[in-house]
């Protein structure tokens, strides 16, 4: 059965949400404007190199909404399966044989149920790749704006193969002295706080470098997708119980709470009130336990906003610095 036929089955039953019930990812090309501005103002060779960097960036950028659509299809199948299973085997209900269409969905779920894991991993891995590609494109744009020969060696030092290092470089106050792009640095500082916690750590700890095997967890409703990857164990419970005993005088609401996941959520929300050693313990537990995946549409929105702000910033610089320059 093809992926397309699976989609037709899940839509055809009337038992599942429509794709429109989920937030769609807007794949607007937010950096094309600044790239196109340079056409005719730089040599054909330089524009070709810039264009290729932009094309590979945009190719990955456009992957993300497509992967999200696959995730929605996966969830639709999961919900359809749950509806049918509940109807067939509900306690006190009348057991019956599934209809032909219901049987098709049950078989499709058995065959495709692992795709949700695959597609979620795919989305975060490609998002991580996208940010690395952005670093290369942004460095090339920075070089094109450089009008002083002595700036070339300084620009060479800007990391471009890894967005994490690129971001750290721009936020280093010592580097800011010669970068001179205070507005751009401000954009990076104020609009990329999501990168480490919501993308890099998720990719590193839950997908790419998962040192301790974890289970997948799902909480799926008709208007919300919540996924997690976790490893529950007695040792982890004992660590979080010890933190609860220590802080229950500060937080009386902890008294009587036994749910491991609720305790983890509580401490993460109140981490600013914890001792440094306990913060380290909590981080160790989280790394071993795992955690929830961020809300994908919201994360994509933050990424798109960042790219839009960067585009607008560079366009403004172009208008200020190249508007009086004759095209080649």
C-alpha positions in Angstrom: 0.0 0.0 0.0 1.4 3.4 -1.0 1.6 6.4 1.3 -1.0 8.1 -1.0 -3.4 5.2 -0.6 -3.0 5.3 3.1 -4.0 9.0 3.0 -7.1 8.2 0.9 -8.2 5.5 3.4 -7.8 7.8 6.5 -9.7 10.6 4.8 -12.4 8.4 3.4 -13.9 7.1 6.6 -15.2 10.4 8.1 -13.7 9.2 11.5 -10.7 11.5 11.5 -9.8 15.1 11.6 -9.2 16.9 8.4 -5.7 18.3 7.7 -7.2 21.8 8.1 -7.8 21.1 11.8 -4.0 21.4 12.3 -2.0 24.5 11.9 -0.4 24.6 8.5 3.3 25.6 8.2 3.8 28.7 6.0 6.7 28.0 3.7 7.0 31.6 2.5 10.5 32.2 1.0 11.7 34.8 3.5 15.3 35.2 2.3 14.7 35.4 -1.5 14.3 39.1 -1.5 17.8 40.0 -0.2 19.4 37.4 -2.5 17.7 38.8 -5.6 18.7 42.3 -4.6 22.3 41.4 -5.5 21.5 40.4 -9.0 23.5 42.7 -11.3 25.3 44.4 -8.4 27.9 41.6 -8.0 29.8 39.5 -10.6 27.9 36.6 -12.2 30.3 34.2 -10.4 29.6 35.7 -7.0 25.9 35.8 -7.6 26.0 32.1 -8.8 27.7 31.1 -5.5 25.2 33.1 -3.5 22.3 31.6 -5.4 23.5 28.0 -4.9 23.8 28.6 -1.1 20.3 30.1 -1.1 18.8 27.2 -3.2 20.1 24.5 -0.9 18.8 26.5 2.1 15.4 26.9 0.5 15.2 23.3 -0.5 15.6 22.2 3.1 13.3 25.0 4.3 10.5 23.7 2.0 11.0 20.2 3.2 9.7 21.1 6.7 6.0 21.9 5.7 6.0 18.7 3.6 7.3 16.6 6.5 4.7 18.2 8.8 1.9 17.2 6.3 3.2 13.6 6.7 3.1 13.9 10.5 -0.6 15.1 10.2 -1.4 12.0 8.0 0.3 9.8 10.6 -1.7 11.2 13.4 -4.9 11.0 11.4 -4.3 7.3 10.9 -3.5 6.9 14.6 -6.7 8.6 15.6 -8.7 6.6 13.1 -7.3 3.4 14.5 -8.1 4.5 18.1 -11.7 5.4 17.2 -12.3 2.0 15.5 -10.6 0.0 18.3 -12.6 1.8 21.0 -15.8 1.2 19.1 -15.0 -2.5 18.5 -13.7 -3.4 21.9 -15.2 -0.9 24.4 -16.1 -2.4 27.8 -19.7 -3.3 27.9 -20.1 -2.8 24.2 -21.3 -5.2 21.6 -18.4 -6.9 19.9 -18.7 -7.1 16.2 -16.5 -7.7 13.2 -14.9 -4.6 11.6 -16.4 -3.4 8.3 -14.3 -3.6 5.2 -13.3 0.0 5.4 -12.5 -0.3 9.1 -10.4 -3.4 8.4 -8.4 -1.4 5.8 -7.6 1.2 8.4 -6.6 -1.4 11.0 -4.3 -3.0 8.5 -2.8 0.3 7.4 -2.1 1.2 11.0 -0.3 -2.0 11.7 1.9 -1.3 8.6 2.5 2.4 9.0 2.3 3.1 12.7 6.1 3.5 12.9 6.1 6.4 10.4 5.0 8.9 13.1 8.3 8.3 14.8 10.3 8.5 11.6 8.6 11.7 10.4 8.9 13.5 13.7 12.6 12.7 13.8 12.9 13.7 10.2 11.4 17.2 10.9 13.8 18.0 13.7 16.9 16.6 11.9 16.1 18.7 8.8 15.4 21.7 10.9 18.9 21.3 12.5 20.4 21.0 9.0 18.5 24.1 7.9 20.1 26.2 10.6 23.6 25.0 9.6 22.8 26.0 6.0 21.6 29.4 7.2 25.0 30.0 8.8 26.7 29.5 5.4 24.2 31.7 3.6 24.4 34.5 6.2 28.2 34.5 6.2 28.2 34.9 2.4 25.8 37.8 2.7 28.0 39.4 5.4 31.0 39.1 3.1 29.1 40.8 0.2 28.4 43.8 2.5 32.0 44.1 3.4 33.5 47.2 1.7 36.8 47.3 3.5 39.7 45.0 2.5 40.9 44.6 6.1 37.5 43.1 7.1 38.0 40.0 4.9 40.2 38.2 7.4 37.9 39.0 10.2 34.9 37.6 8.3 36.9 34.5 7.5 36.8 33.7 11.3 33.0 33.7 11.5 32.0 30.0 11.9 29.7 28.8 9.1 29.4 25.0 9.3 27.5 25.0 12.6 24.8 27.4 13.6 25.5 26.8 17.3 29.0 28.1 16.9 27.8 30.8 14.5 25.3 32.1 17.1 27.9 32.0 20.0 30.4 33.8 17.8 28.0 36.7 17.2 27.0 36.9 20.8 30.6 37.1 22.0 31.1 40.7 23.1 34.8 40.5 22.0 33.8 39.7 18.5 31.1 42.4 18.3 33.8 45.0 18.4 34.8 44.4 14.8 31.6 42.9 13.5 30.0 46.3 13.8 26.5 44.9 12.9 24.8 45.7 16.1 21.3 45.5 14.6 22.0 42.0 13.2 23.6 40.9 16.5 20.4 42.1 18.3 18.2 40.0 16.0 20.3 36.9 16.7 20.3 37.6 20.4 16.6 38.2 20.8 15.1 35.8 18.2 17.1 32.6 18.5 16.6 31.6 22.1 14.6 28.6 20.9 17.5 27.1 19.0 19.3 25.3 21.9 16.4 24.1 24.0 13.7 23.5 21.3 15.9 22.2 18.5 19.6 21.4 19.3 18.9 19.7 22.7 16.0 17.8 21.2 18.0 16.7 18.2 21.0 15.7 20.4 19.4 14.1 23.4 16.2 12.6 21.9 17.3 11.7 18.3 20.8 11.9 17.0 22.9 11.2 20.1 20.5 9.2 22.3 22.9 7.6 24.8 20.2 5.9 26.8 17.5 4.1 24.8 14.0 5.6 25.4 10.4 4.8 24.6 8.1 6.8 22.5 5.0 8.4 24.2 2.0 9.8 22.5 -0.8 12.1 23.6 -3.0 12.7 20.6 -6.3 14.3 20.4 -8.4 15.8 17.5 -6.7 19.2 17.7 -3.4 18.6 19.4 -0.3 16.4 18.9 2.0 15.8 21.9 4.9 13.4 21.5 7.7 12.5 23.9 10.5 10.1 24.2 11.2 8.9 27.7 12.8 6.2 29.8 11.0 5.5 33.1 13.0 3.7 35.9 13.0 3.3 39.6 16.4 5.1 39.8 15.0 8.1 38.0 11.9 8.1 40.3 14.1 8.0 43.4 16.1 11.0 42.2 13.0 13.1 41.5 11.4 11.9 44.8 14.5 13.2 46.7 14.0 16.6 45.0 10.4 16.6 46.0 11.2 15.8 49.6 13.7 18.6 49.7 11.5 21.3 48.2 8.0 20.4 49.5 8.4 22.9 52.4 9.1 25.7 49.8 6.3 24.4 47.5 3.5 22.8 49.6 1.7 21.8 46.5 4.3 19.0 46.0 2.9 17.2 49.1 1.2 14.0 48.0 2.2 14.3 44.3 3.4 11.0 43.1 3.2 11.4 39.3 6.8 11.4 37.9 5.9 13.4 34.8 4.0 16.1 36.8 6.9 16.4 39.1 9.3 16.8 36.2 7.1 19.5 34.7 6.8 21.3 38.0 10.6 21.4 38.7 11.3 22.5 35.1 8.9 25.4 35.5 10.3 26.4 38.8 14.0 25.7 38.1 14.9 29.3 39.0 14.1 28.6 42.6 16.4 25.6 42.9 20.0 25.3 44.1 22.7 25.0 41.4 23.5 21.4 42.4 19.8 20.4 42.2 19.5 22.1 38.8 22.4 19.9 37.6 20.6 16.8 39.1 17.4 17.8 37.4 19.2 18.2 34.0 20.8 14.8 34.5 17.4 13.2 35.2 15.9 14.9 32.2 18.8 13.7 29.9 18.3 10.1 31.1 14.5 10.4 31.1 14.0 12.3 27.9 11.2 14.8 27.4 8.4 16.1 25.2 9.0 17.3 21.7 8.2 21.0 21.2 5.1 22.2 19.4 6.2 22.0 15.7 4.0 24.8 14.2 5.1 27.2 17.0 8.8 26.3 16.5 8.5 26.7 12.8 6.9 30.1 13.3 9.8 31.2 15.4 12.3 30.1 12.8 10.3 31.8 10.0 10.1 35.0 12.1 13.9 35.0 12.5 14.5 34.5 8.8 12.1 37.4 8.0 13.8 39.7 10.4 17.2 38.9 8.9 15.8 39.4 5.4 14.4 42.8 6.3 17.6 43.8 8.0 19.8 42.9 5.0 17.4 44.5 2.6 17.6 47.8 4.6 21.4 47.6 4.6 21.4 47.0 0.8 19.2 50.0 0.3 21.5 52.2 2.4 24.8 50.9 1.0 24.1 49.9 -2.6 21.3 52.1 -3.7 23.8 54.7 -5.0 25.9 52.1 -6.7 25.5 51.4 -10.4 24.9 47.8 -11.3 27.7 45.9 -13.0 
